[in-house]
């Protein structure tokens, strides 16, 4: 693997359901993967999914869509579980890309706390650059002051706060060697998929 969207070790901070609809469970349900070499005849048999944490079983690979010789979309049968790291493995190369899901974790440090509220305010004021997955806490489709109120709800244990406040620990990309992917549209420079991100827990199991 060369890169992925969502990026390896990215954390989704949004609430796990649609705005105003607690019955519509939402989350990442696909990963776009770019390979360094050309790929052909890619099927679901070439991928597997594992999960660390969460409250259920990991989703299975539903379909594979190939955009070009280097890029495929791995679609999952259901969204990834909150409070967990979900990893998509390419069985042929032994590489993987992992994504986290922790409602309220705006700064992506794998815990939910008051510092996330400060980061969210910085995002809205333009003092920090944030993706929609970080600042659109209430899943309205854009980032605004209503997300601050939703973040406070999550910090206070309100609906959507499904965890004790942290995900299993995921090793920072620097620990397995970052390399720049500048020039690849849609990918954030300095973040790549690879064999790292073992998703170790923060403390005792």
C-alpha positions in Angstrom: 0.0 0.0 0.0 1.1 3.5 -0.7 -1.7 5.7 0.7 -5.3 5.6 1.8 -8.4 7.7 2.3 -9.2 7.9 5.2 -5.5 8.1 6.0 -3.8 5.5 8.2 -4.4 6.3 11.9 -7.1 8.9 11.2 -9.8 9.2 13.9 -13.4 10.0 13.2 -14.7 12.4 15.9 -18.3 12.7 14.7 -21.3 11.4 16.6 -22.2 7.8 15.5 -25.6 8.7 14.0 -27.3 11.2 11.7 -28.3 14.6 12.9 -31.7 14.3 14.5 -31.9 10.6 13.9 -30.5 8.3 16.6 -31.6 5.3 14.7 -29.4 5.9 11.6 -26.0 4.4 12.6 -23.2 6.1 10.6 -19.4 5.8 10.3 -16.7 5.1 7.7 -17.8 2.2 5.5 -15.2 2.3 2.8 -11.5 2.8 2.4 -9.8 4.0 -0.8 -6.3 2.4 -1.2 -3.6 3.4 -3.6 -0.8 0.8 -4.2 2.7 1.6 -5.3 2.5 -1.0 -8.1 -0.1 -1.8 -10.7 -2.9 -4.2 -9.5 -5.2 -6.3 -11.6 -8.1 -8.7 -11.0 -8.5 -7.4 -7.4 -11.3 -9.2 -5.5 -12.7 -9.3 -1.9 -10.5 -12.4 -1.3 -7.4 -10.1 -1.4 -8.6 -8.2 1.7 -9.5 -9.0 5.3 -10.7 -6.8 8.2 -9.7 -6.9 11.9 -10.9 -4.8 14.8 -9.4 -3.8 18.2 -11.9 -2.6 20.8 -15.5 -1.7 20.0 -18.6 -3.6 21.0 -19.2 -6.0 18.2 -17.5 -7.9 15.4 -15.5 -6.2 12.6 -17.3 -5.6 9.3 -16.6 -7.8 6.4 -15.5 -6.7 2.9 -18.6 -6.4 0.7 -17.3 -5.2 -2.6 -14.1 -4.0 -4.4 -14.2 -1.2 -6.9 -11.1 -0.6 -9.0 -10.7 3.0 -10.1 -7.4 2.5 -12.1 -4.4 0.2 -12.1 -3.2 1.5 -8.7 -6.4 2.5 -6.8 -9.2 0.5 -5.3 -12.1 1.1 -3.0 -12.7 -1.5 -0.3 -16.4 -1.2 0.7 -17.5 -2.7 4.0 -20.8 -4.4 4.6 -21.5 -2.0 7.5 -19.9 1.0 9.2 -16.8 0.6 11.4 -17.5 0.3 15.1 -17.1 3.3 17.5 -14.5 3.0 20.2 -12.3 0.8 18.1 -9.5 0.6 15.5 -10.5 -1.1 12.3 -7.8 -2.3 10.0 -8.1 -3.3 6.3 -5.4 -5.8 5.4 -4.1 -6.6 2.0 -3.3 -10.3 2.2 -0.9 -10.3 -0.8 1.5 -7.6 0.5 0.9 -8.1 4.2 0.3 -4.4 4.6 -2.7 -2.7 6.2 -4.4 0.7 6.9 -6.2 1.4 10.1 -8.9 4.0 11.1 -10.2 4.9 14.5 -13.7 6.0 15.6 -14.1 7.9 18.8 -17.0 10.4 19.0 -15.7 13.7 20.5 -11.9 13.1 19.8 -11.5 16.3 17.8 -7.7 16.5 18.1 -7.1 12.8 17.3 -5.1 12.0 20.4 -7.3 8.9 21.0 -9.0 10.3 24.1 -12.0 12.5 24.7 -11.4 15.4 27.1 -11.7 19.2 27.6 -8.7 19.8 25.2 -10.9 18.6 22.3 -13.3 21.4 23.0 -10.4 23.9 22.7 -9.3 22.3 19.5 -12.8 22.5 18.1 -13.1 26.2 18.9 -9.7 26.8 17.2 -11.0 25.0 14.1 -14.1 27.2 13.9 -12.0 30.4 14.5 -9.5 29.5 11.8 -6.7 29.1 14.3 -6.4 25.4 13.4 -7.0 23.5 10.2 -9.4 20.6 10.6 -11.1 18.0 8.4 -14.9 17.6 8.5 -14.4 14.3 10.4 -13.0 16.4 13.2 -15.1 19.5 13.5 -18.5 18.3 12.2 -19.3 16.6 15.6 -23.1 16.6 15.1 -22.9 15.4 11.4 -24.8 18.4 10.0 -22.5 18.4 7.0 -20.6 21.5 8.0 -18.7 22.9 11.0 -20.4 25.7 13.1 -21.2 26.7 16.7 -23.7 23.9 17.1 -20.8 21.4 17.0 -19.5 23.1 20.2 -22.8 22.3 22.0 -22.6 18.7 20.7 -19.0 18.4 21.8 -20.0 19.5 25.3 -22.8 16.9 25.3 -20.2 14.2 24.5 -17.8 15.4 27.2 -20.6 15.2 29.7 -21.5 11.7 28.7 -24.5 12.6 26.6 -26.0 10.5 23.7 -23.3 9.4 21.3 -20.6 9.0 24.0 -20.3 5.3 23.8 -17.0 4.8 25.4 -15.0 5.4 28.6 -13.1 8.1 26.7 -10.4 6.4 24.7 -9.7 4.0 21.9 -7.1 1.2 21.9 -3.7 2.8 21.4 -2.5 3.2 17.8 1.3 3.7 17.2 2.0 7.1 15.7 3.0 6.9 12.0 6.4 8.4 12.8 7.3 5.2 14.7 7.2 3.1 11.6 8.7 5.7 9.3 6.7 8.4 7.6 7.4 9.3 4.0 6.0 12.1 2.0 3.2 11.5 -0.5 3.1 15.0 -1.9 1.4 15.3 -5.3 -1.2 12.6 -4.7 -4.6 14.3 -4.8 -6.7 13.6 -1.8 -3.9 12.4 0.5 -2.4 14.3 3.3 1.4 14.7 2.9 3.3 12.8 5.5 0.7 10.2 6.2 0.8 6.8 4.4 -0.6 3.3 4.9 1.8 0.6 5.8 2.7 -2.2 8.2 2.6 0.0 11.3 -0.4 1.1 13.4 -0.7 -2.1 15.6 -3.5 -0.4 17.6 -2.1 -1.1 21.0 -4.2 -0.2 24.0 -3.4 2.8 26.2 -3.2 0.8 29.4 -4.2 -2.6 30.9 -6.8 -4.5 29.0 
